Amino acid sequence: MDTGSDTGSDTGSGAVPGSDTGLDTGPDTGPDTGSGTMRAVSWAGPGRLEEHEVPVPPTRPDRVLVRVSRVGVCGSDLAILRGQHARAEPGVILGHEFVGTVAASGSADAPPVGTQVAVRPLIACADRGTVPPCRACASGNAHVCAALGLYGVDEPGGLAGYVSVRAAAVHPVAQGVPPERAALAEPLAVAVHAVARSGLTAGATVVVFGAGPIGLFTALVARRGGAGDVLIVEPNAWRRGIAERYGFATLAAGEDTPALIRERTRGEGADLVFDSAGHPAVALQLTEAARIQGTIVVVGVYKTPPAVDLRTVNFAEHRLIGTRVYTRDDFITAIGLIETDELGLSALPTRTFPLDEAADAFAAAGGGEGSVKVLIEPARTAGNQGNA
């Protein structure tokens, strides 16, 4: 999940209509050996990705060199491709949802070489050595840093053979966990944080708008936390089918959605409403879906400020909560849930593309069907199915 731009998470589309979403490939110099250069995919401007050869990052003090095994394609990556991200600049190596293994380290605190790790991709001002740090960082809330950045946006990301990250960003993952599942740690941490912020109590009725990765994960974490009836609202029939496979009741999104929600809740509305869609049509329905003195949690990030019925927030005394990414503890909790597979994420439909089919991966991620999460394997190319 991005730190301050559109997540595009659960209702957005991928490719820019009428634009070139093809992958510009540089000279084919063979597979990355990790000895000096590596293949990477960067954003080359609206609608354009570029695969090219770049130097492997050097080992630096307090940094860990991670050999990337899988990278998730997020809604914010799609926003970057469309040219709709406020901070991303052409030339940045994309990818903030990534896992890999420790290849080298300049930090005594890093896990041993060969350890599988998930990277917490947030970059706070305290991480950059800003003195004094902002108030959020100084109070232990670096996830809402006033100048929060992200690997894959503000520094090189995971769509490469290797990436250099700060040692504090690296978290071990049990070796037996497949990288396809380990790569879900970042979006799952978003859901863990959202449910933690919500004040969920046992038996609460929950409505989640959006059945993309964040919405589905939020529903799963809420159910694990003791929620009673959990209902997911999603316009895409394929995604509704996946939610139902996980045992959730679903509704197709529409103008009558709030009325249908009230029918299911004895005319009252839900105790908790999570907006994991980030869509203007959803914003107008949130207050209608929540009961009097209910709680609304905004998880998806809007591209522009949406219209919201604040008068109903007054009259119903709704509690309106924002969430932004996750804390370090949330990320560690997400890794634990992945390691135990308590949420059944081993059954999540995913699809993995080689690095030189990154454009196809982005198109698939924007399509909304066929896989809940699209992944890219940087060590593999279409012409070389083995590891580099």
NUKOL-758483 format. One record per residue (C-alpha): residue number from 1; y, z, x negated; residue in three letters. Coordinates in steps of 0.25 Angstrom, whole numbers, plus 5000, padded with zeros to 4 digits. Each point is the difference from the previous one (the first is absolute). Layout:
BEGIN
+-----+------+------+------+--------+
| num |   py |   pz |   px | residu |
+-----+------+------+------+--------+
| NUM |    Y |    Z |    X |    ALA |
...
+-----+------+------+------+--------+
end
This chain:
BEGIN
+-----+------+------+------+--------+
| num |   py |   pz |   px | residu |
+-----+------+------+------+--------+
|   1 | 5000 | 5000 | 5000 |    MET |
|   2 | 5014 | 4997 | 4995 |    ASP |
|   3 | 5010 | 5010 | 4997 |    THR |
|   4 | 5012 | 4994 | 5008 |    GLY |
|   5 | 4998 | 4986 | 5005 |    SER |
|   6 | 4991 | 4994 | 5011 |    ASP |
|   7 | 4986 | 5004 | 5000 |    THR |
|   8 | 4996 | 4989 | 5009 |    GLY |
|   9 | 4988 | 5009 | 5002 |    SER |
|  10 | 4994 | 4997 | 5013 |    ASP |
|  11 | 5007 | 4989 | 5008 |    THR |
|  12 | 5006 | 4991 | 4989 |    GLY |
|  13 | 4996 | 4986 | 4996 |    SER |
|  14 | 4998 | 4996 | 4986 |    GLY |
|  15 | 5004 | 4986 | 4996 |    ALA |
|  16 | 5014 | 4995 | 5002 |    VAL |
|  17 | 5000 | 4988 | 5010 |    PRO |
|  18 | 5004 | 4987 | 4993 |    GLY |
|  19 | 5000 | 5006 | 4986 |    SER |
|  20 | 4991 | 4998 | 4988 |    ASP |
|  21 | 4990 | 5011 | 4999 |    THR |
|  22 | 4992 | 4993 | 4989 |    GLY |
|  23 | 4997 | 5007 | 4987 |    LEU |
|  24 | 5007 | 4994 | 4988 |    ASP |
|  25 | 4989 | 5001 | 4989 |    THR |
|  26 | 5004 | 4999 | 4985 |    GLY |
|  27 | 4991 | 4995 | 4989 |    PRO |
|  28 | 4986 | 5004 | 5001 |    ASP |
|  29 | 4998 | 5008 | 4987 |    THR |
|  30 | 4986 | 5006 | 5004 |    GLY |
|  31 | 4997 | 5014 | 5005 |    PRO |
|  32 | 5007 | 5012 | 4996 |    ASP |
|  33 | 4994 | 5007 | 4988 |    THR |
|  34 | 5009 | 5012 | 5000 |    GLY |
|  35 | 5003 | 4997 | 4985 |    SER |
|  36 | 5014 | 4994 | 5001 |    GLY |
|  37 | 5003 | 4992 | 5013 |    THR |
|  38 | 4996 | 5001 | 5015 |    MET |
|  39 | 5002 | 4992 | 5012 |    ARG |
|  40 | 5009 | 5006 | 5011 |    ALA |
|  41 | 5006 | 4996 | 5013 |    VAL |
|  42 | 5015 | 5002 | 5002 |    SER |
|  43 | 5010 | 4997 | 5011 |    TRP |
|  44 | 5008 | 4987 | 4997 |    ALA |
|  45 | 5009 | 5000 | 5012 |    GLY |
|  46 | 4999 | 4998 | 5015 |    PRO |
|  47 | 4986 | 4995 | 5004 |    GLY |
|  48 | 4995 | 4998 | 4985 |    ARG |
|  49 | 4991 | 5007 | 4991 |    LEU |
|  50 | 4997 | 4997 | 4986 |    GLU |
|  51 | 4988 | 5002 | 4991 |    GLU |
|  52 | 5003 | 5001 | 4986 |    HIS |
|  53 | 4997 | 5005 | 4986 |    GLU |
|  54 | 5007 | 5013 | 4996 |    VAL |
|  55 | 4997 | 5010 | 4988 |    PRO |
|  56 | 4991 | 5012 | 5003 |    VAL |
|  57 | 5010 | 5012 | 5000 |    PRO |
|  58 | 4999 | 5009 | 4988 |    PRO |
|  59 | 4995 | 5014 | 4999 |    THR |
|  60 | 5012 | 5009 | 5001 |    ARG |
|  61 | 5002 | 5015 | 5000 |    PRO |
|  62 | 4998 | 5007 | 5013 |    ASP |
|  63 | 4995 | 4987 | 5006 |    ARG |
|  64 | 4986 | 4995 | 5004 |    VAL |
|  65 | 4995 | 4986 | 4999 |    LEU |
|  66 | 4992 | 4997 | 5012 |    VAL |
|  67 | 4990 | 4989 | 5001 |    ARG |
|  68 | 5002 | 4995 | 5014 |    VAL |
|  69 | 4988 | 4998 | 5009 |    SER |
|  70 | 5005 | 4998 | 5014 |    ARG |
|  71 | 5014 | 4999 | 5006 |    VAL |
|  72 | 5003 | 5001 | 5015 |    GLY |
|  73 | 5010 | 4990 | 5007 |    VAL |
|  74 | 5010 | 5008 | 5008 |    CYS |
|  75 | 5010 | 4997 | 5011 |    GLY |
|  76 | 5011 | 5002 | 4990 |    SER |
|  77 | 4994 | 4990 | 4990 |    ASP |
|  78 | 5001 | 4990 | 5012 |    LEU |
|  79 | 5014 | 5004 | 5002 |    ALA |
|  80 | 5003 | 4997 | 4985 |    ILE |
|  81 | 4993 | 4987 | 5001 |    LEU |
|  82 | 5009 | 4996 | 5012 |    ARG |
|  83 | 5012 | 5005 | 4992 |    GLY |
|  84 | 5003 | 5011 | 5009 |    GLN |
|  85 | 4999 | 5012 | 4990 |    HIS |
|  86 | 5013 | 5006 | 4996 |    ALA |
|  87 | 4996 | 5004 | 4986 |    ARG |
|  88 | 4990 | 4990 | 4995 |    ALA |
|  89 | 5005 | 4989 | 4990 |    GLU |
|  90 | 4993 | 4987 | 4997 |    PRO |
|  91 | 4991 | 5002 | 4988 |    GLY |
|  92 | 4994 | 5014 | 5004 |    VAL |
|  93 | 4985 | 5001 | 4999 |    ILE |
|  94 | 4996 | 5004 | 5014 |    LEU |
|  95 | 4990 | 5011 | 5005 |    GLY |
|  96 | 5002 | 5015 | 5002 |    HIS |
|  97 | 4986 | 5003 | 5007 |    GLU |
|  98 | 4991 | 5000 | 4988 |    PHE |
|  99 | 4988 | 5006 | 4993 |    VAL |
| 100 | 4994 | 4998 | 4987 |    GLY |
| 101 | 4994 | 5007 | 4987 |    THR |
| 102 | 5008 | 5007 | 4989 |    VAL |
| 103 | 5000 | 4990 | 4988 |    ALA |
| 104 | 5009 | 5007 | 4991 |    ALA |
| 105 | 5010 | 5012 | 5000 |    SER |
| 106 | 5011 | 5006 | 4992 |    GLY |
| 107 | 4999 | 5013 | 5008 |    SER |
| 108 | 4992 | 5012 | 4997 |    ALA |
| 109 | 5000 | 5003 | 5015 |    ASP |
| 110 | 4994 | 4987 | 5004 |    ALA |
| 111 | 4985 | 4998 | 5005 |    PRO |
| 112 | 4990 | 4995 | 4989 |    PRO |
| 113 | 4999 | 4985 | 4998 |    VAL |
| 114 | 4990 | 4994 | 5010 |    GLY |
| 115 | 5004 | 5009 | 5011 |    THR |
| 116 | 5002 | 4994 | 5014 |    GLN |
| 117 | 5014 | 5003 | 5005 |    VAL |
| 118 | 5009 | 4997 | 5011 |    ALA |
| 119 | 5015 | 4999 | 4997 |    VAL |
| 120 | 5011 | 5007 | 5008 |    ARG |
| 121 | 5010 | 4989 | 4999 |    PRO |
| 122 | 5013 | 5008 | 5003 |    LEU |
| 123 | 5011 | 5001 | 4989 |    ILE |
| 124 | 5010 | 5011 | 5003 |    ALA |
| 125 | 5013 | 5002 | 4992 |    CYS |
| 126 | 4993 | 5012 | 4993 |    ALA |
| 127 | 4989 | 4991 | 4995 |    ASP |
| 128 | 5011 | 4992 | 4994 |    ARG |
| 129 | 5005 | 5012 | 4993 |    GLY |
| 130 | 5013 | 5000 | 5008 |    THR |
| 131 | 5008 | 5013 | 4997 |    VAL |
| 132 | 5003 | 5007 | 5009 |    PRO |
| 133 | 4990 | 4995 | 5010 |    PRO |
| 134 | 5004 | 4997 | 5014 |    CYS |
| 135 | 4999 | 5012 | 5010 |    ARG |
| 136 | 4987 | 4995 | 5006 |    ALA |
| 137 | 4993 | 4999 | 4986 |    CYS |
| 138 | 5006 | 5013 | 4996 |    ALA |
| 139 | 4994 | 5007 | 5013 |    SER |
| 140 | 4986 | 4994 | 4997 |    GLY |
| 141 | 5001 | 4989 | 5010 |    ASN |
| 142 | 5000 | 4988 | 4991 |    ALA |
| 143 | 4994 | 4991 | 5011 |    HIS |
| 144 | 5014 | 5000 | 5006 |    VAL |
| 145 | 5008 | 4998 | 4987 |    CYS |
| 146 | 5014 | 4994 | 5002 |    ALA |
| 147 | 4996 | 4989 | 4991 |    ALA |
| 148 | 4985 | 4998 | 5003 |    LEU |
| 149 | 4993 | 4988 | 4993 |    GLY |
| 150 | 4987 | 4994 | 5000 |    LEU |
| 151 | 4990 | 4993 | 4991 |    TYR |
| 152 | 4999 | 4986 | 5005 |    GLY |
| 153 | 5015 | 5000 | 5004 |    VAL |
| 154 | 5008 | 5007 | 4989 |    ASP |
| 155 | 4990 | 5000 | 4989 |    GLU |
| 156 | 4988 | 4990 | 4997 |    PRO |
| 157 | 4989 | 5003 | 5010 |    GLY |
| 158 | 4985 | 4998 | 5001 |    GLY |
| 159 | 4999 | 4985 | 5002 |    LEU |
| 160 | 4996 | 4998 | 4986 |    ALA |
| 161 | 4989 | 5003 | 4990 |    GLY |
| 162 | 5006 | 5013 | 4995 |    TYR |
| 163 | 5012 | 5009 | 5005 |    VAL |
| 164 | 5007 | 5011 | 4992 |    SER |
| 165 | 5004 | 5012 | 5009 |    VAL |
| 166 | 5005 | 5014 | 4998 |    ARG |
| 167 | 4988 | 5010 | 4997 |    ALA |
| 168 | 5005 | 5008 | 5012 |    ALA |
| 169 | 4997 | 4989 | 5009 |    ALA |
| 170 | 4985 | 4999 | 4997 |    VAL |
| 171 | 4990 | 5007 | 5008 |    HIS |
| 172 | 4985 | 5000 | 4997 |    PRO |
| 173 | 4990 | 4994 | 5011 |    VAL |
| 174 | 4985 | 5003 | 4999 |    ALA |
| 175 | 4993 | 4989 | 4993 |    GLN |
| 176 | 4990 | 4997 | 5011 |    GLY |
| 177 | 5011 | 4996 | 5010 |    VAL |
| 178 | 5001 | 4985 | 5001 |    PRO |
| 179 | 5014 | 4995 | 4996 |    PRO |
| 180 | 5001 | 4993 | 5013 |    GLU |
| 181 | 5000 | 5013 | 5007 |    ARG |
| 182 | 5008 | 5007 | 4988 |    ALA |
| 183 | 5011 | 4990 | 5002 |    ALA |
| 184 | 5003 | 5006 | 5014 |    LEU |
| 185 | 5005 | 5013 | 4994 |    ALA |
| 186 | 5015 | 4996 | 5001 |    GLU |
| 187 | 5001 | 4996 | 5015 |    PRO |
| 188 | 4991 | 5011 | 5004 |    LEU |
| 189 | 5009 | 5010 | 4993 |    ALA |
| 190 | 5011 | 4994 | 5009 |    VAL |
| 191 | 4992 | 5004 | 5012 |    ALA |
| 192 | 4996 | 5014 | 4994 |    VAL |
| 193 | 5015 | 5003 | 4998 |    HIS |
| 194 | 5004 | 4995 | 5014 |    ALA |
| 195 | 4990 | 5009 | 5007 |    VAL |
| 196 | 5004 | 5012 | 4991 |    ALA |
| 197 | 5014 | 4998 | 5004 |    ARG |
| 198 | 4997 | 4999 | 5015 |    SER |
| 199 | 4996 | 5014 | 5002 |    GLY |
| 200 | 4987 | 4995 | 5007 |    LEU |
| 201 | 4992 | 5011 | 5007 |    THR |
| 202 | 4986 | 5001 | 5005 |    ALA |
| 203 | 4997 | 4992 | 5013 |    GLY |
| 204 | 5014 | 4993 | 5000 |    ALA |
| 205 | 5001 | 4986 | 5007 |    THR |
| 206 | 5004 | 4989 | 4990 |    VAL |
| 207 | 5005 | 4986 | 5001 |    VAL |
| 208 | 5001 | 4991 | 4988 |    VAL |
| 209 | 5007 | 4987 | 5001 |    PHE |
| 210 | 4994 | 4990 | 4991 |    GLY |
| 211 | 4986 | 4998 | 4995 |    ALA |
| 212 | 5003 | 4994 | 4986 |    GLY |
| 213 | 4995 | 5009 | 4988 |    PRO |
| 214 | 5011 | 5010 | 5002 |    ILE |
| 215 | 4998 | 5002 | 5015 |    GLY |
| 216 | 4985 | 5000 | 4999 |    LEU |
| 217 | 5000 | 5010 | 4989 |    PHE |
| 218 | 5010 | 5009 | 5007 |    THR |
| 219 | 4991 | 5000 | 5012 |    ALA |
| 220 | 4988 | 5004 | 4991 |    LEU |
| 221 | 5007 | 5011 | 4993 |    VAL |
| 222 | 5006 | 5005 | 5013 |    ALA |
| 223 | 4986 | 5001 | 5006 |    ARG |
| 224 | 4994 | 5007 | 4988 |    ARG |
| 225 | 5012 | 5010 | 5002 |    GLY |
| 226 | 4995 | 5004 | 5014 |    GLY |
| 227 | 5008 | 4990 | 5009 |    ALA |
| 228 | 4994 | 4999 | 5014 |    GLY |
| 229 | 5002 | 4986 | 5007 |    ASP |
| 230 | 5004 | 4990 | 4990 |    VAL |
| 231 | 5005 | 4987 | 5005 |    LEU |
| 232 | 5004 | 4988 | 4992 |    ILE |
| 233 | 5010 | 4989 | 5005 |    VAL |
| 234 | 4999 | 4987 | 4993 |    GLU |
| 235 | 5003 | 4985 | 5004 |    PRO |
| 236 | 4989 | 4994 | 4991 |    ASN |
| 237 | 4986 | 4999 | 5007 |    ALA |
| 238 | 4993 | 5000 | 4987 |    TRP |
| 239 | 5006 | 5012 | 4995 |    ARG |
| 240 | 4998 | 5007 | 5013 |    ARG |
| 241 | 4985 | 4997 | 4999 |    GLY |
| 242 | 5000 | 5007 | 4986 |    ILE |
| 243 | 5007 | 5012 | 5006 |    ALA |
| 244 | 4990 | 5001 | 5011 |    GLU |
| 245 | 4989 | 4998 | 4990 |    ARG |
| 246 | 5005 | 5013 | 4994 |    TYR |
| 247 | 4999 | 5007 | 5013 |    GLY |
| 248 | 5015 | 4999 | 5005 |    PHE |
| 249 | 5005 | 4996 | 5014 |    ALA |
| 250 | 5010 | 4988 | 4999 |    THR |
| 251 | 5011 | 4994 | 5008 |    LEU |
| 252 | 5005 | 4986 | 4998 |    ALA |
| 253 | 5015 | 5001 | 4997 |    ALA |
| 254 | 5009 | 4995 | 5011 |    GLY |
| 255 | 5012 | 5004 | 5009 |    GLU |
| 256 | 4991 | 5009 | 5009 |    ASP |
| 257 | 4994 | 5008 | 4988 |    THR |
| 258 | 5008 | 5013 | 5002 |    PRO |
| 259 | 4996 | 5000 | 5015 |    ALA |
| 260 | 4985 | 4998 | 4996 |    LEU |
| 261 | 5002 | 5012 | 4990 |    ILE |
| 262 | 5005 | 5009 | 5011 |    ARG |
| 263 | 4988 | 4996 | 5009 |    GLU |
| 264 | 4991 | 5005 | 4989 |    ARG |
| 265 | 5008 | 5013 | 4998 |    THR |
| 266 | 5001 | 5005 | 5014 |    ARG |
| 267 | 5014 | 4994 | 5001 |    GLY |
| 268 | 5005 | 5008 | 4989 |    GLU |
| 269 | 5000 | 4991 | 4987 |    GLY |
| 270 | 4994 | 5004 | 4987 |    ALA |
| 271 | 5002 | 5012 | 4991 |    ASP |
| 272 | 5001 | 4992 | 4988 |    LEU |
| 273 | 5005 | 4985 | 4998 |    VAL |
| 274 | 4998 | 4993 | 4987 |    PHE |
| 275 | 5008 | 4987 | 4998 |    ASP |
| 276 | 4992 | 4993 | 4989 |    SER |
| 277 | 5005 | 4987 | 5004 |    ALA |
| 278 | 5014 | 4999 | 4997 |    GLY |
| 279 | 5004 | 4990 | 5010 |    HIS |
| 280 | 5012 | 5000 | 5009 |    PRO |
| 281 | 4992 | 4999 | 5013 |    ALA |
| 282 | 4993 | 5013 | 4996 |    VAL |
| 283 | 5012 | 5007 | 4997 |    ALA |
| 284 | 5005 | 4999 | 5014 |    LEU |
| 285 | 4987 | 5005 | 5006 |    GLN |
| 286 | 4998 | 5013 | 4991 |    LEU |
| 287 | 5008 | 5009 | 5009 |    THR |
| 288 | 4993 | 4995 | 5012 |    GLU |
| 289 | 4986 | 5002 | 4994 |    ALA |
| 290 | 5003 | 5015 | 4996 |    ALA |
| 291 | 4999 | 5012 | 5009 |    ARG |
| 292 | 5012 | 5009 | 5003 |    ILE |
| 293 | 5002 | 5008 | 4987 |    GLN |
| 294 | 4990 | 4991 | 4993 |    GLY |
| 295 | 5001 | 4995 | 4986 |    THR |
| 296 | 5003 | 4986 | 4995 |    ILE |
| 297 | 4996 | 4997 | 4985 |    VAL |
| 298 | 5006 | 4987 | 4994 |    VAL |
| 299 | 4990 | 4995 | 4990 |    VAL |
| 300 | 5003 | 4985 | 4999 |    GLY |
| 301 | 5013 | 4996 | 4993 |    VAL |
| 302 | 5010 | 4991 | 5008 |    TYR |
| 303 | 5007 | 4988 | 4993 |    LYS |
| 304 | 5012 | 5003 | 5008 |    THR |
| 305 | 5004 | 5012 | 5009 |    PRO |
| 306 | 4993 | 4999 | 5013 |    PRO |
| 307 | 5005 | 5003 | 5014 |    ALA |
| 308 | 4995 | 5014 | 5004 |    VAL |
| 309 | 5002 | 5008 | 5013 |    ASP |
| 310 | 5007 | 5012 | 4994 |    LEU |
| 311 | 5004 | 5005 | 5014 |    ARG |
| 312 | 4985 | 5002 | 5003 |    THR |
| 313 | 4999 | 5008 | 4987 |    VAL |
| 314 | 5011 | 5009 | 5005 |    ASN |
| 315 | 4995 | 5002 | 5014 |    PHE |
| 316 | 4985 | 5001 | 4997 |    ALA |
| 317 | 5003 | 5008 | 4987 |    GLU |
| 318 | 4991 | 4991 | 4992 |    HIS |
| 319 | 4998 | 5004 | 4985 |    ARG |
| 320 | 5003 | 4987 | 4992 |    LEU |
| 321 | 4994 | 5000 | 4986 |    ILE |
| 322 | 5001 | 4990 | 4989 |    GLY |
| 323 | 4990 | 4999 | 4989 |    THR |
| 324 | 5001 | 4993 | 4987 |    ARG |
| 325 | 4988 | 4997 | 4991 |    VAL |
| 326 | 4993 | 5013 | 4996 |    TYR |
| 327 | 5000 | 5011 | 4990 |    THR |
| 328 | 4991 | 5002 | 4988 |    ARG |
| 329 | 4991 | 5010 | 5008 |    ASP |
| 330 | 4999 | 4989 | 5012 |    ASP |
| 331 | 4995 | 4990 | 4990 |    PHE |
| 332 | 4989 | 5009 | 4994 |    ILE |
| 333 | 4996 | 5004 | 5014 |    THR |
| 334 | 4998 | 4985 | 5003 |    ALA |
| 335 | 4992 | 4998 | 4987 |    ILE |
| 336 | 4991 | 5012 | 5005 |    GLY |
| 337 | 4998 | 4993 | 5014 |    LEU |
| 338 | 4996 | 4987 | 4993 |    ILE |
| 339 | 4990 | 5007 | 4990 |    GLU |
| 340 | 4993 | 5007 | 5012 |    THR |
| 341 | 5002 | 4988 | 5009 |    ASP |
| 342 | 5002 | 5010 | 5012 |    GLU |
| 343 | 5008 | 4990 | 5007 |    LEU |
| 344 | 4990 | 4989 | 4999 |    GLY |
| 345 | 5009 | 4991 | 4992 |    LEU |
| 346 | 4987 | 4994 | 4993 |    SER |
| 347 | 4999 | 4992 | 5013 |    ALA |
| 348 | 5014 | 4995 | 5000 |    LEU |
| 349 | 5001 | 4984 | 5000 |    PRO |
| 350 | 5006 | 4996 | 4987 |    THR |
| 351 | 5001 | 4987 | 4993 |    ARG |
| 352 | 5002 | 4998 | 4985 |    THR |
| 353 | 5006 | 4988 | 4993 |    PHE |
| 354 | 5000 | 4996 | 4985 |    PRO |
| 355 | 5014 | 5000 | 4993 |    LEU |
| 356 | 5002 | 4985 | 5001 |    ASP |
| 357 | 4999 | 5000 | 5015 |    GLU |
| 358 | 5011 | 5010 | 5002 |    ALA |
| 359 | 5007 | 4991 | 5009 |    ALA |
| 360 | 4988 | 4999 | 5009 |    ASP |
| 361 | 4999 | 5015 | 5000 |    ALA |
| 362 | 5014 | 5002 | 5004 |    PHE |
| 363 | 4998 | 4990 | 5011 |    ALA |
| 364 | 4987 | 5008 | 5005 |    ALA |
| 365 | 5008 | 5013 | 5000 |    ALA |
| 366 | 5011 | 4994 | 5009 |    GLY |
| 367 | 4990 | 4994 | 5009 |    GLY |
| 368 | 4995 | 5013 | 5007 |    GLY |
| 369 | 4986 | 4997 | 5001 |    GLU |
| 370 | 4987 | 4999 | 4992 |    GLY |
| 371 | 5003 | 5012 | 4992 |    SER |
| 372 | 5008 | 5013 | 5002 |    VAL |
| 373 | 5003 | 5000 | 4985 |    LYS |
| 374 | 5001 | 4988 | 4991 |    VAL |
| 375 | 4998 | 5003 | 4985 |    LEU |
| 376 | 5001 | 4992 | 4987 |    ILE |
| 377 | 4992 | 5002 | 4988 |    GLU |
| 378 | 5008 | 4997 | 4987 |    PRO |
| 379 | 4988 | 4999 | 4991 |    ALA |
| 380 | 4994 | 4988 | 5008 |    ARG |
| 381 | 5005 | 4986 | 5002 |    THR |
| 382 | 4993 | 4989 | 5009 |    ALA |
| 383 | 4995 | 4993 | 4988 |    GLY |
| 384 | 4995 | 5013 | 4993 |    ASN |
| 385 | 4992 | 5009 | 5010 |    GLN |
| 386 | 4997 | 5010 | 4989 |    GLY |
| 387 | 5009 | 5011 | 4994 |    ASN |
| 388 | 5010 | 4996 | 4989 |    ALA |
+-----+------+------+------+--------+
end
